[in-house]
Amino acid sequence: MDVSTVACNVCGRQKQETNHWLVAIVRDGFEGILFQPAEACSDPRNPDFKYEDICGQECSHKRLSRWLDTLNSYLTAPVESVAA
């Protein structure tokens, strides 16, 4: 992957050679988020998953927090009652 074309999906920062980047991996319809080092993420990437480039610890915390917020909104959503 050409580092000059990679930007953080959270803050927009461009990737540099010495940065220690992560990749956040999610899949629609499945609960969970996976973070792994960018170097361990193989190309070509599986089209069934959504890959997000993350520039470091601060942005990975923001991304995880955003994912937890969506989980919380799902868990606290009112249950629709079914007429008997």
N, C-alpha and C positions, 0 to 999 in steps of 0.2 A: 504494500500500500504506500503510495506517495505521500509523505508526511506534509508536504506543502498544501495538500488539498483537504486535510483533516482539521475540523474545528469542533470544539466542545459543544455538545448539544444543550448544555445548561447555560454557559456564560458566553459562548461564541469565540473563545480564545483559540488562536491558531496553534497547532502542534509544532513543537520544536524537537530537535534530536534528543535532548537530554531529559525531556519530561517523562514522567512515569504515569502513563495513561491507563485507564480502565475502559472496559466495554460493559455497558449494562444491557442485558438481554431479557426481553419479555416476549410473550406470545399471547395474542388475543385469545380469550376464552379460558386461559389457565391462570390460576393464582400463583404469584411468585415473581421474583426478580432475581437475576443472577448477575453478580459482578465478577469479572475476571480480568487479569492483566491483558492489555491490548496485544502484547507479543504472543499470548497463548490463543488468541482468537484467530482461527484459520480462515483463509480465503480460498475459495469463494464462500461467502456466508450463506447459510441456509435461508431461503426465501420465506419459510414458514415463521421465522422469528423476526422481531424488530431489534436492531442493534443501535445503540446510542453510544457515541464516543464521549468519554468523561475525562476531563483534564486532571483530576486529582481528588484528594480527600474531601475538600470543602464542597466541590460540585457533586461528588458521589453522595455525600450526606444530604444535600439539597434534593437530589434525584430520589433517594430512598424516602425522604420525608414526603415528597410529592406522591410517590407510590402509596405510602401509608395513608395519606389523606384520602386517596381514592378508595382504599380498602375500608377506612373508617366510614366514609359516606355510604358505601355499599352495606356495611353491617348495621348502620343506624337508620337506614331508610325505612320509612313506615311500611308495614306489611299491608298489602291491599286485602280487604276483607271480601270474602266470597259469599254472595247471597245464598242462603240455604233453600 
